[in-house]
């Protein structure tokens, strides 16, 4: 299951877990995800997005491309994200 996660999107009181074949809604918080998911595999890039590092296809102009999605890397998470990817 964890290997299938592309990214997690915040949607008000819910989080949407995006996989190649489905979307799963949960009320789990990003803090809870950050405690449970390995930091070597997942990173927060925005207040509304956490991504699987292995699923990133490209990075352009502070946006991460995963599949057909272009996700923003916000200024507040930018330094930490770029340090993580080297």
PDB file of N, CA, C and O in Angstrom:
ATOM      1  N   UNK A   1       0.821  -1.209   0.000  1.00  0.00           N
ATOM      2  CA  UNK A   1       0.000   0.000   0.000  1.00  0.00           C
ATOM      3  C   UNK A   1       0.859   1.265   0.000  1.00  0.00           C
ATOM      4  O   UNK A   1       0.632   2.163  -0.810  1.00  0.00           O
ATOM      5  N   UNK A   2       1.840   1.344   0.898  1.00  0.00           N
ATOM      6  CA  UNK A   2       2.681   2.535   0.953  1.00  0.00           C
ATOM      7  C   UNK A   2       3.412   2.765  -0.365  1.00  0.00           C
ATOM      8  O   UNK A   2       3.581   3.908  -0.790  1.00  0.00           O
ATOM      9  N   UNK A   3       3.838   1.701  -1.002  1.00  0.00           N
ATOM     10  CA  UNK A   3       4.554   1.820  -2.270  1.00  0.00           C
ATOM     11  C   UNK A   3       3.655   2.362  -3.381  1.00  0.00           C
ATOM     12  O   UNK A   3       4.157   2.854  -4.392  1.00  0.00           O
ATOM     13  N   UNK A   4       2.343   2.281  -3.209  1.00  0.00           N
ATOM     14  CA  UNK A   4       1.402   2.763  -4.217  1.00  0.00           C
ATOM     15  C   UNK A   4       1.105   4.253  -4.096  1.00  0.00           C
ATOM     16  O   UNK A   4       0.589   4.852  -5.040  1.00  0.00           O
ATOM     17  N   UNK A   5       1.418   4.864  -2.955  1.00  0.00           N
ATOM     18  CA  UNK A   5       1.065   6.270  -2.738  1.00  0.00           C
ATOM     19  C   UNK A   5       1.911   7.172  -3.631  1.00  0.00           C
ATOM     20  O   UNK A   5       3.141   7.125  -3.601  1.00  0.00           O
ATOM     21  N   UNK A   6       1.223   7.999  -4.430  1.00  0.00           N
ATOM     22  CA  UNK A   6       1.889   9.008  -5.244  1.00  0.00           C
ATOM     23  C   UNK A   6       2.088  10.275  -4.414  1.00  0.00           C
ATOM     24  O   UNK A   6       3.199  10.786  -4.275  1.00  0.00           O
ATOM     25  N   UNK A   7       0.968  10.764  -3.864  1.00  0.00           N
ATOM     26  CA  UNK A   7       1.020  11.936  -3.005  1.00  0.00           C
ATOM     27  C   UNK A   7      -0.235  12.001  -2.153  1.00  0.00           C
ATOM     28  O   UNK A   7      -1.222  11.316  -2.420  1.00  0.00           O
ATOM     29  N   UNK A   8      -0.180  12.833  -1.127  1.00  0.00           N
ATOM     30  CA  UNK A   8      -1.314  13.041  -0.233  1.00  0.00           C
ATOM     31  C   UNK A   8      -1.687  14.515  -0.323  1.00  0.00           C
ATOM     32  O   UNK A   8      -0.836  15.395  -0.200  1.00  0.00           O
ATOM     33  N   UNK A   9      -2.964  14.764  -0.539  1.00  0.00           N
ATOM     34  CA  UNK A   9      -3.457  16.126  -0.722  1.00  0.00           C
ATOM     35  C   UNK A   9      -4.392  16.506   0.414  1.00  0.00           C
ATOM     36  O   UNK A   9      -5.297  15.749   0.765  1.00  0.00           O
ATOM     37  N   UNK A  10      -4.167  17.677   0.983  1.00  0.00           N
ATOM     38  CA  UNK A  10      -5.053  18.178   2.022  1.00  0.00           C
ATOM     39  C   UNK A  10      -6.285  18.814   1.413  1.00  0.00           C
ATOM     40  O   UNK A  10      -6.192  19.590   0.461  1.00  0.00           O
ATOM     41  N   UNK A  11      -7.447  18.479   1.971  1.00  0.00           N
ATOM     42  CA  UNK A  11      -8.718  19.014   1.481  1.00  0.00           C
ATOM     43  C   UNK A  11      -9.578  19.369   2.696  1.00  0.00           C
ATOM     44  O   UNK A  11     -10.421  18.580   3.122  1.00  0.00           O
ATOM     45  N   UNK A  12      -9.358  20.548   3.239  1.00  0.00           N
ATOM     46  CA  UNK A  12     -10.040  20.993   4.465  1.00  0.00           C
ATOM     47  C   UNK A  12      -9.831  20.000   5.596  1.00  0.00           C
ATOM     48  O   UNK A  12      -8.702  19.852   6.063  1.00  0.00           O
ATOM     49  N   UNK A  13     -10.870  19.315   6.057  1.00  0.00           N
ATOM     50  CA  UNK A  13     -10.763  18.392   7.183  1.00  0.00           C
ATOM     51  C   UNK A  13     -10.330  16.987   6.761  1.00  0.00           C
ATOM     52  O   UNK A  13     -10.213  16.100   7.607  1.00  0.00           O
ATOM     53  N   UNK A  14     -10.094  16.776   5.479  1.00  0.00           N
ATOM     54  CA  UNK A  14      -9.760  15.448   4.965  1.00  0.00           C
ATOM     55  C   UNK A  14      -8.406  15.470   4.276  1.00  0.00           C
ATOM     56  O   UNK A  14      -7.901  16.531   3.909  1.00  0.00           O
ATOM     57  N   UNK A  15      -7.819  14.285   4.104  1.00  0.00           N
ATOM     58  CA  UNK A  15      -6.638  14.097   3.284  1.00  0.00           C
ATOM     59  C   UNK A  15      -7.015  13.089   2.212  1.00  0.00           C
ATOM     60  O   UNK A  15      -7.681  12.091   2.486  1.00  0.00           O
ATOM     61  N   UNK A  16      -6.585  13.360   1.004  1.00  0.00           N
ATOM     62  CA  UNK A  16      -6.857  12.452  -0.108  1.00  0.00           C
ATOM     63  C   UNK A  16      -5.537  11.785  -0.494  1.00  0.00           C
ATOM     64  O   UNK A  16      -4.586  12.449  -0.905  1.00  0.00           O
ATOM     65  N   UNK A  17      -5.502  10.478  -0.354  1.00  0.00           N
ATOM     66  CA  UNK A  17      -4.320   9.700  -0.718  1.00  0.00           C
ATOM     67  C   UNK A  17      -4.473   9.300  -2.183  1.00  0.00           C
ATOM     68  O   UNK A  17      -5.394   8.566  -2.544  1.00  0.00           O
ATOM     69  N   UNK A  18      -3.571   9.786  -3.011  1.00  0.00           N
ATOM     70  CA  UNK A  18      -3.618   9.504  -4.446  1.00  0.00           C
ATOM     71  C   UNK A  18      -2.703   8.321  -4.763  1.00  0.00           C
ATOM     72  O   UNK A  18      -1.525   8.318  -4.406  1.00  0.00           O
ATOM     73  N   UNK A  19      -3.260   7.324  -5.435  1.00  0.00           N
ATOM     74  CA  UNK A  19      -2.491   6.185  -5.933  1.00  0.00           C
ATOM     75  C   UNK A  19      -2.705   6.132  -7.442  1.00  0.00           C
ATOM     76  O   UNK A  19      -3.549   6.865  -7.960  1.00  0.00           O
ATOM     77  N   UNK A  20      -1.976   5.298  -8.155  1.00  0.00           N
ATOM     78  CA  UNK A  20      -2.184   5.226  -9.609  1.00  0.00           C
ATOM     79  C   UNK A  20      -3.607   4.806 -10.003  1.00  0.00           C
ATOM     80  O   UNK A  20      -4.070   5.145 -11.092  1.00  0.00           O
ATOM     81  N   UNK A  21      -4.295   4.079  -9.133  1.00  0.00           N
ATOM     82  CA  UNK A  21      -5.609   3.553  -9.510  1.00  0.00           C
ATOM     83  C   UNK A  21      -6.774   4.090  -8.690  1.00  0.00           C
ATOM     84  O   UNK A  21      -7.930   3.855  -9.044  1.00  0.00           O
ATOM     85  N   UNK A  22      -6.499   4.808  -7.603  1.00  0.00           N
ATOM     86  CA  UNK A  22      -7.614   5.269  -6.772  1.00  0.00           C
ATOM     87  C   UNK A  22      -7.250   6.490  -5.935  1.00  0.00           C
ATOM     88  O   UNK A  22      -6.097   6.915  -5.869  1.00  0.00           O
ATOM     89  N   UNK A  23      -8.280   7.029  -5.304  1.00  0.00           N
ATOM     90  CA  UNK A  23      -8.137   8.124  -4.351  1.00  0.00           C
ATOM     91  C   UNK A  23      -8.857   7.688  -3.082  1.00  0.00           C
ATOM     92  O   UNK A  23     -10.000   7.236  -3.131  1.00  0.00           O
ATOM     93  N   UNK A  24      -8.183   7.825  -1.951  1.00  0.00           N
ATOM     94  CA  UNK A  24      -8.741   7.391  -0.678  1.00  0.00           C
ATOM     95  C   UNK A  24      -8.846   8.591   0.246  1.00  0.00           C
ATOM     96  O   UNK A  24      -7.850   9.265   0.508  1.00  0.00           O
ATOM     97  N   UNK A  25     -10.048   8.863   0.743  1.00  0.00           N
ATOM     98  CA  UNK A  25     -10.248   9.972   1.674  1.00  0.00           C
ATOM     99  C   UNK A  25     -10.100   9.487   3.105  1.00  0.00           C
ATOM    100  O   UNK A  25     -10.583   8.411   3.461  1.00  0.00           O
ATOM    101  N   UNK A  26      -9.428  10.289   3.926  1.00  0.00           N
ATOM    102  CA  UNK A  26      -9.246   9.970   5.334  1.00  0.00           C
ATOM    103  C   UNK A  26      -9.275  11.261   6.144  1.00  0.00           C
ATOM    104  O   UNK A  26      -9.055  12.346   5.606  1.00  0.00           O
ATOM    105  N   UNK A  27      -9.546  11.138   7.430  1.00  0.00           N
ATOM    106  CA  UNK A  27      -9.503  12.300   8.308  1.00  0.00           C
ATOM    107  C   UNK A  27      -8.173  12.375   9.053  1.00  0.00           C
ATOM    108  O   UNK A  27      -7.996  13.224   9.927  1.00  0.00           O
ATOM    109  N   UNK A  28      -7.259  11.509   8.717  1.00  0.00           N
ATOM    110  CA  UNK A  28      -5.937  11.509   9.336  1.00  0.00           C
ATOM    111  C   UNK A  28      -5.234  12.839   9.030  1.00  0.00           C
ATOM    112  O   UNK A  28      -5.343  13.349   7.915  1.00  0.00           O
ATOM    113  N   UNK A  29      -4.527  13.394   9.992  1.00  0.00           N
ATOM    114  CA  UNK A  29      -3.852  14.678   9.798  1.00  0.00           C
ATOM    115  C   UNK A  29      -2.493  14.479   9.124  1.00  0.00           C
ATOM    116  O   UNK A  29      -1.944  13.378   9.107  1.00  0.00           O
ATOM    117  N   UNK A  30      -1.967  15.577   8.569  1.00  0.00           N
ATOM    118  CA  UNK A  30      -0.626  15.501   7.998  1.00  0.00           C
ATOM    119  C   UNK A  30       0.392  15.154   9.081  1.00  0.00           C
ATOM    120  O   UNK A  30       1.336  14.406   8.826  1.00  0.00           O
ATOM    121  N   UNK A  31       0.208  15.693  10.286  1.00  0.00           N
ATOM    122  CA  UNK A  31       1.105  15.368  11.388  1.00  0.00           C
ATOM    123  C   UNK A  31       1.146  13.881  11.659  1.00  0.00           C
ATOM    124  O   UNK A  31       2.210  13.315  11.912  1.00  0.00           O
ATOM    125  N   UNK A  32      -0.004  13.253  11.606  1.00  0.00           N
ATOM    126  CA  UNK A  32      -0.089  11.812  11.809  1.00  0.00           C
ATOM    127  C   UNK A  32       0.623  11.063  10.690  1.00  0.00           C
ATOM    128  O   UNK A  32       1.334  10.091  10.946  1.00  0.00           O
ATOM    129  N   UNK A  33       0.437  11.512   9.453  1.00  0.00           N
ATOM    130  CA  UNK A  33       1.145  10.889   8.330  1.00  0.00           C
ATOM    131  C   UNK A  33       2.653  11.043   8.502  1.00  0.00           C
ATOM    132  O   UNK A  33       3.409  10.101   8.265  1.00  0.00           O
ATOM    133  N   UNK A  34       3.087  12.229   8.915  1.00  0.00           N
ATOM    134  CA  UNK A  34       4.517  12.475   9.071  1.00  0.00           C
ATOM    135  C   UNK A  34       5.121  11.581  10.149  1.00  0.00           C
ATOM    136  O   UNK A  34       6.288  11.202  10.047  1.00  0.00           O
ATOM    137  N   UNK A  35       4.357  11.242  11.167  1.00  0.00           N
ATOM    138  CA  UNK A  35       4.833  10.338  12.213  1.00  0.00           C
ATOM    139  C   UNK A  35       4.901   8.894  11.729  1.00  0.00           C
ATOM    140  O   UNK A  35       5.774   8.139  12.158  1.00  0.00           O
ATOM    141  N   UNK A  36       3.990   8.502  10.840  1.00  0.00           N
ATOM    142  CA  UNK A  36       3.884   7.111  10.417  1.00  0.00           C
ATOM    143  C   UNK A  36       4.695   6.764   9.173  1.00  0.00           C
ATOM    144  O   UNK A  36       5.157   5.633   9.026  1.00  0.00           O
ATOM    145  N   UNK A  37       4.867   7.732   8.282  1.00  0.00           N
ATOM    146  CA  UNK A  37       5.566   7.460   7.022  1.00  0.00           C
ATOM    147  C   UNK A  37       7.057   7.735   7.177  1.00  0.00           C
ATOM    148  O   UNK A  37       7.459   8.658   7.885  1.00  0.00           O
ATOM    149  N   UNK A  38       7.863   6.932   6.514  1.00  0.00           N
ATOM    150  CA  UNK A  38       9.309   7.096   6.595  1.00  0.00           C
ATOM    151  C   UNK A  38       9.755   8.405   5.943  1.00  0.00           C
ATOM    152  O   UNK A  38       9.401   8.679   4.796  1.00  0.00           O
ATOM    153  N   UNK A  39      10.530   9.212   6.671  1.00  0.00           N
ATOM    154  CA  UNK A  39      11.009  10.468   6.094  1.00  0.00           C
ATOM    155  C   UNK A  39      11.914  10.249   4.884  1.00  0.00           C
ATOM    156  O   UNK A  39      12.082  11.154   4.067  1.00  0.00           O
ATOM    157  N   UNK A  40      12.491   9.068   4.763  1.00  0.00           N
ATOM    158  CA  UNK A  40      13.329   8.782   3.597  1.00  0.00           C
ATOM    159  C   UNK A  40      12.489   8.531   2.345  1.00  0.00           C
ATOM    160  O   UNK A  40      13.018   8.511   1.233  1.00  0.00           O
ATOM    161  N   UNK A  41      11.177   8.341   2.527  1.00  0.00           N
ATOM    162  CA  UNK A  41      10.307   8.046   1.388  1.00  0.00           C
ATOM    163  C   UNK A  41       9.294   9.142   1.076  1.00  0.00           C
ATOM    164  O   UNK A  41       8.854   9.270  -0.066  1.00  0.00           O
ATOM    165  N   UNK A  42       8.921   9.936   2.080  1.00  0.00           N
ATOM    166  CA  UNK A  42       7.893  10.965   1.884  1.00  0.00           C
ATOM    167  C   UNK A  42       8.369  12.303   2.421  1.00  0.00           C
ATOM    168  O   UNK A  42       9.092  12.371   3.416  1.00  0.00           O
ATOM    169  N   UNK A  43       7.951  13.367   1.746  1.00  0.00           N
ATOM    170  CA  UNK A  43       8.339  14.709   2.186  1.00  0.00           C
ATOM    171  C   UNK A  43       7.167  15.664   1.964  1.00  0.00           C
ATOM    172  O   UNK A  43       6.418  15.544   0.995  1.00  0.00           O
ATOM    173  N   UNK A  44       7.034  16.596   2.870  1.00  0.00           N
ATOM    174  CA  UNK A  44       6.006  17.635   2.765  1.00  0.00           C
ATOM    175  C   UNK A  44       6.550  18.741   1.879  1.00  0.00           C
ATOM    176  O   UNK A  44       7.668  19.212   2.090  1.00  0.00           O
ATOM    177  N   UNK A  45       5.771  19.160   0.888  1.00  0.00           N
ATOM    178  CA  UNK A  45       6.232  20.210  -0.033  1.00  0.00           C
ATOM    179  C   UNK A  45       5.367  21.468   0.043  1.00  0.00           C
ATOM    180  O   UNK A  45       5.703  22.500  -0.539  1.00  0.00           O
ATOM    181  N   UNK A  46       4.253  21.368   0.766  1.00  0.00           N
ATOM    182  CA  UNK A  46       3.273  22.448   0.797  1.00  0.00           C
ATOM    183  C   UNK A  46       2.353  22.166   1.974  1.00  0.00           C
ATOM    184  O   UNK A  46       2.283  21.028   2.438  1.00  0.00           O
ATOM    185  N   UNK A  47       1.653  23.167   2.461  1.00  0.00           N
ATOM    186  CA  UNK A  47       0.731  22.908   3.570  1.00  0.00           C
ATOM    187  C   UNK A  47      -0.356  21.921   3.155  1.00  0.00           C
ATOM    188  O   UNK A  47      -0.985  21.296   4.009  1.00  0.00           O
ATOM    189  N   UNK A  48      -0.582  21.776   1.851  1.00  0.00           N
ATOM    190  CA  UNK A  48      -1.623  20.885   1.351  1.00  0.00           C
ATOM    191  C   UNK A  48      -1.101  19.641   0.632  1.00  0.00           C
ATOM    192  O   UNK A  48      -1.897  18.861   0.110  1.00  0.00           O
ATOM    193  N   UNK A  49       0.216  19.439   0.593  1.00  0.00           N
ATOM    194  CA  UNK A  49       0.750  18.293  -0.157  1.00  0.00           C
ATOM    195  C   UNK A  49       1.942  17.631   0.527  1.00  0.00           C
ATOM    196  O   UNK A  49       2.841  18.291   1.049  1.00  0.00           O
ATOM    197  N   UNK A  50       1.909  16.308   0.502  1.00  0.00           N
ATOM    198  CA  UNK A  50       3.041  15.469   0.899  1.00  0.00           C
ATOM    199  C   UNK A  50       3.232  14.496  -0.254  1.00  0.00           C
ATOM    200  O   UNK A  50       2.263  13.922  -0.752  1.00  0.00           O
ATOM    201  N   UNK A  51       4.477  14.306  -0.680  1.00  0.00           N
ATOM    202  CA  UNK A  51       4.720  13.477  -1.858  1.00  0.00           C
ATOM    203  C   UNK A  51       5.669  12.318  -1.553  1.00  0.00           C
ATOM    204  O   UNK A  51       6.479  12.373  -0.628  1.00  0.00           O
ATOM    205  N   UNK A  52       5.538  11.280  -2.357  1.00  0.00           N
ATOM    206  CA  UNK A  52       6.474  10.160  -2.319  1.00  0.00           C
ATOM    207  C   UNK A  52       7.693  10.558  -3.137  1.00  0.00           C
ATOM    208  O   UNK A  52       7.570  10.874  -4.320  1.00  0.00           O
ATOM    209  N   UNK A  53       8.859  10.546  -2.522  1.00  0.00           N
ATOM    210  CA  UNK A  53      10.078  10.964  -3.224  1.00  0.00           C
ATOM    211  C   UNK A  53      10.352  10.099  -4.453  1.00  0.00           C
ATOM    212  O   UNK A  53      10.842  10.605  -5.462  1.00  0.00           O
ATOM    213  N   UNK A  54      10.046   8.817  -4.385  1.00  0.00           N
ATOM    214  CA  UNK A  54      10.334   7.914  -5.506  1.00  0.00           C
ATOM    215  C   UNK A  54       9.399   8.127  -6.694  1.00  0.00           C
ATOM    216  O   UNK A  54       9.677   7.644  -7.791  1.00  0.00           O
ATOM    217  N   UNK A  55       8.296   8.842  -6.489  1.00  0.00           N
ATOM    218  CA  UNK A  55       7.332   9.055  -7.569  1.00  0.00           C
ATOM    219  C   UNK A  55       7.526  10.389  -8.298  1.00  0.00           C
ATOM    220  O   UNK A  55       6.843  10.661  -9.285  1.00  0.00           O
ATOM    221  N   UNK A  56       8.450  11.217  -7.815  1.00  0.00           N
ATOM    222  CA  UNK A  56       8.706  12.509  -8.462  1.00  0.00           C
ATOM    223  C   UNK A  56       9.366  12.263  -9.809  1.00  0.00           C
ATOM    224  O   UNK A  56      10.414  11.624  -9.899  1.00  0.00           O
ATOM    225  N   UNK A  57       8.734  12.781 -10.852  1.00  0.00           N
ATOM    226  CA  UNK A  57       9.276  12.610 -12.206  1.00  0.00           C
ATOM    227  C   UNK A  57      10.189  13.773 -12.583  1.00  0.00           C
ATOM    228  O   UNK A  57      11.212  13.578 -13.238  1.00  0.00           O
ATOM    229  N   UNK A  58       9.815  14.986 -12.164  1.00  0.00           N
ATOM    230  CA  UNK A  58      10.645  16.153 -12.449  1.00  0.00           C
ATOM    231  C   UNK A  58      10.274  17.295 -11.501  1.00  0.00           C
ATOM    232  O   UNK A  58       9.228  17.280 -10.852  1.00  0.00           O
ATOM    233  N   UNK A  59      11.167  18.281 -11.447  1.00  0.00           N
ATOM    234  CA  UNK A  59      10.943  19.471 -10.637  1.00  0.00           C
ATOM    235  C   UNK A  59      11.224  20.657 -11.544  1.00  0.00           C
ATOM    236  O   UNK A  59      12.292  20.750 -12.149  1.00  0.00           O
ATOM    237  N   UNK A  60      10.260  21.560 -11.632  1.00  0.00           N
ATOM    238  CA  UNK A  60      10.430  22.729 -12.492  1.00  0.00           C
ATOM    239  C   UNK A  60       9.742  23.940 -11.879  1.00  0.00           C
ATOM    240  O   UNK A  60       8.560  23.891 -11.537  1.00  0.00           O
ATOM    241  N   UNK A  61      10.488  25.018 -11.744  1.00  0.00           N
ATOM    242  CA  UNK A  61       9.957  26.280 -11.223  1.00  0.00           C
ATOM    243  C   UNK A  61       9.159  26.073  -9.931  1.00  0.00           C
ATOM    244  O   UNK A  61       8.020  26.526  -9.817  1.00  0.00           O
ATOM    245  N   UNK A  62       9.756  25.400  -8.986  1.00  0.00           N
ATOM    246  CA  UNK A  62       9.140  25.155  -7.681  1.00  0.00           C
ATOM    247  C   UNK A  62       7.822  24.388  -7.781  1.00  0.00           C
ATOM    248  O   UNK A  62       6.889  24.617  -7.012  1.00  0.00           O
ATOM    249  N   UNK A  63       7.772  23.482  -8.738  1.00  0.00           N
ATOM    250  CA  UNK A  63       6.641  22.568  -8.865  1.00  0.00           C
ATOM    251  C   UNK A  63       7.176  21.163  -9.081  1.00  0.00           C
ATOM    252  O   UNK A  63       8.193  20.963  -9.745  1.00  0.00           O
ATOM    253  N   UNK A  64       6.478  20.201  -8.512  1.00  0.00           N
ATOM    254  CA  UNK A  64       6.860  18.796  -8.609  1.00  0.00           C
ATOM    255  C   UNK A  64       5.879  18.113  -9.549  1.00  0.00           C
ATOM    256  O   UNK A  64       4.666  18.265  -9.407  1.00  0.00           O
ATOM    257  N   UNK A  65       6.407  17.358 -10.509  1.00  0.00           N
ATOM    258  CA  UNK A  65       5.542  16.623 -11.427  1.00  0.00           C
ATOM    259  C   UNK A  65       5.490  15.164 -11.006  1.00  0.00           C
ATOM    260  O   UNK A  65       6.513  14.485 -10.920  1.00  0.00           O
ATOM    261  N   UNK A  66       4.275  14.701 -10.746  1.00  0.00           N
ATOM    262  CA  UNK A  66       4.013  13.293 -10.435  1.00  0.00           C
ATOM    263  C   UNK A  66       2.854  12.869 -11.328  1.00  0.00           C
ATOM    264  O   UNK A  66       1.728  13.332 -11.148  1.00  0.00           O
ATOM    265  N   UNK A  67       3.122  12.008 -12.272  1.00  0.00           N
ATOM    266  CA  UNK A  67       2.086  11.622 -13.233  1.00  0.00           C
ATOM    267  C   UNK A  67       1.657  12.847 -14.028  1.00  0.00           C
ATOM    268  O   UNK A  67       2.490  13.552 -14.597  1.00  0.00           O
ATOM    269  N   UNK A  68       0.354  13.094 -14.061  1.00  0.00           N
ATOM    270  CA  UNK A  68      -0.181  14.244 -14.795  1.00  0.00           C
ATOM    271  C   UNK A  68      -0.296  15.486 -13.917  1.00  0.00           C
ATOM    272  O   UNK A  68      -0.685  16.554 -14.389  1.00  0.00           O
ATOM    273  N   UNK A  69       0.046  15.339 -12.638  1.00  0.00           N
ATOM    274  CA  UNK A  69      -0.125  16.427 -11.673  1.00  0.00           C
ATOM    275  C   UNK A  69       1.141  17.261 -11.527  1.00  0.00           C
ATOM    276  O   UNK A  69       2.248  16.726 -11.474  1.00  0.00           O
ATOM    277  N   UNK A  70       0.962  18.586 -11.463  1.00  0.00           N
ATOM    278  CA  UNK A  70       2.032  19.514 -11.115  1.00  0.00           C
ATOM    279  C   UNK A  70       1.666  20.103  -9.761  1.00  0.00           C
ATOM    280  O   UNK A  70       0.686  20.838  -9.645  1.00  0.00           O
ATOM    281  N   UNK A  71       2.448  19.785  -8.740  1.00  0.00           N
ATOM    282  CA  UNK A  71       2.142  20.195  -7.379  1.00  0.00           C
ATOM    283  C   UNK A  71       3.097  21.300  -6.948  1.00  0.00           C
ATOM    284  O   UNK A  71       4.292  21.217  -7.230  1.00  0.00           O
ATOM    285  N   UNK A  72       2.596  22.337  -6.269  1.00  0.00           N
ATOM    286  CA  UNK A  72       3.453  23.446  -5.870  1.00  0.00           C
ATOM    287  C   UNK A  72       4.358  23.087  -4.694  1.00  0.00           C
ATOM    288  O   UNK A  72       3.967  22.350  -3.788  1.00  0.00           O
ATOM    289  N   UNK A  73       5.569  23.624  -4.732  1.00  0.00           N
ATOM    290  CA  UNK A  73       6.468  23.550  -3.577  1.00  0.00           C
ATOM    291  C   UNK A  73       6.418  24.941  -2.958  1.00  0.00           C
ATOM    292  O   UNK A  73       6.934  25.899  -3.535  1.00  0.00           O
ATOM    293  N   UNK A  74       5.799  25.055  -1.791  1.00  0.00           N
ATOM    294  CA  UNK A  74       5.616  26.375  -1.194  1.00  0.00           C
ATOM    295  C   UNK A  74       6.917  26.898  -0.600  1.00  0.00           C
ATOM    296  O   UNK A  74       7.832  26.133  -0.297  1.00  0.00           O
ATOM    297  N   UNK A  75       6.977  28.197  -0.444  1.00  0.00           N
ATOM    298  CA  UNK A  75       8.170  28.844   0.068  1.00  0.00           C
ATOM    299  C   UNK A  75       8.541  28.336   1.459  1.00  0.00           C
ATOM    300  O   UNK A  75       9.722  28.186   1.770  1.00  0.00           O
ATOM    301  N   UNK A  76       7.550  28.074   2.285  1.00  0.00           N
ATOM    302  CA  UNK A  76       7.837  27.638   3.660  1.00  0.00           C
ATOM    303  C   UNK A  76       8.405  26.217   3.735  1.00  0.00           C
ATOM    304  O   UNK A  76       9.070  25.884   4.715  1.00  0.00           O
ATOM    305  N   UNK A  77       8.165  25.382   2.740  1.00  0.00           N
ATOM    306  CA  UNK A  77       8.690  24.011   2.724  1.00  0.00           C
ATOM    307  C   UNK A  77       9.849  23.844   1.742  1.00  0.00           C
ATOM    308  O   UNK A  77      10.473  22.784   1.688  1.00  0.00           O
ATOM    309  N   UNK A  78      10.133  24.879   0.977  1.00  0.00           N
ATOM    310  CA  UNK A  78      11.104  24.798  -0.123  1.00  0.00           C
ATOM    311  C   UNK A  78      12.505  24.392   0.336  1.00  0.00           C
ATOM    312  O   UNK A  78      13.087  23.458  -0.217  1.00  0.00           O
ATOM    313  N   UNK A  79      13.050  25.078   1.334  1.00  0.00           N
ATOM    314  CA  UNK A  79      14.426  24.779   1.780  1.00  0.00           C
ATOM    315  C   UNK A  79      14.545  23.330   2.242  1.00  0.00           C
ATOM    316  O   UNK A  79      15.475  22.627   1.845  1.00  0.00           O
ATOM    317  N   UNK A  80      13.621  22.885   3.069  1.00  0.00           N
ATOM    318  CA  UNK A  80      13.650  21.517   3.567  1.00  0.00           C
ATOM    319  C   UNK A  80      13.536  20.502   2.448  1.00  0.00           C
ATOM    320  O   UNK A  80      14.208  19.471   2.467  1.00  0.00           O
ATOM    321  N   UNK A  81      12.687  20.790   1.473  1.00  0.00           N
ATOM    322  CA  UNK A  81      12.499  19.874   0.341  1.00  0.00           C
ATOM    323  C   UNK A  81      13.785  19.761  -0.485  1.00  0.00           C
ATOM    324  O   UNK A  81      14.232  18.656  -0.792  1.00  0.00           O
ATOM    325  N   UNK A  82      14.371  20.894  -0.839  1.00  0.00           N
ATOM    326  CA  UNK A  82      15.573  20.858  -1.668  1.00  0.00           C
ATOM    327  C   UNK A  82      16.763  20.233  -0.931  1.00  0.00           C
ATOM    328  O   UNK A  82      17.620  19.614  -1.560  1.00  0.00           O
ATOM    329  N   UNK A  83      16.820  20.389   0.384  1.00  0.00           N
ATOM    330  CA  UNK A  83      17.877  19.719   1.160  1.00  0.00           C
ATOM    331  C   UNK A  83      17.684  18.211   1.115  1.00  0.00           C
ATOM    332  O   UNK A  83      18.655  17.462   1.010  1.00  0.00           O
ATOM    333  N   UNK A  84      16.433  17.761   1.192  1.00  0.00           N
ATOM    334  CA  UNK A  84      16.136  16.327   1.181  1.00  0.00           C
ATOM    335  C   UNK A  84      16.500  15.663  -0.142  1.00  0.00           C
ATOM    336  O   UNK A  84      16.973  14.526  -0.165  1.00  0.00           O
ATOM    337  N   UNK A  85      16.278  16.374  -1.237  1.00  0.00           N
ATOM    338  CA  UNK A  85      16.560  15.749  -2.539  1.00  0.00           C
ATOM    339  C   UNK A  85      17.993  15.968  -2.997  1.00  0.00           C
ATOM    340  O   UNK A  85      18.410  15.445  -4.030  1.00  0.00           O
ATOM    341  N   UNK A  86      18.741  16.744  -2.224  1.00  0.00           N
ATOM    342  CA  UNK A  86      20.167  16.929  -2.516  1.00  0.00           C
ATOM    343  C   UNK A  86      20.401  18.008  -3.520  1.00  0.00           C
ATOM    344  O   UNK A  86      21.547  18.286  -3.872  1.00  0.00           O
TER     345      UNK A  86
END
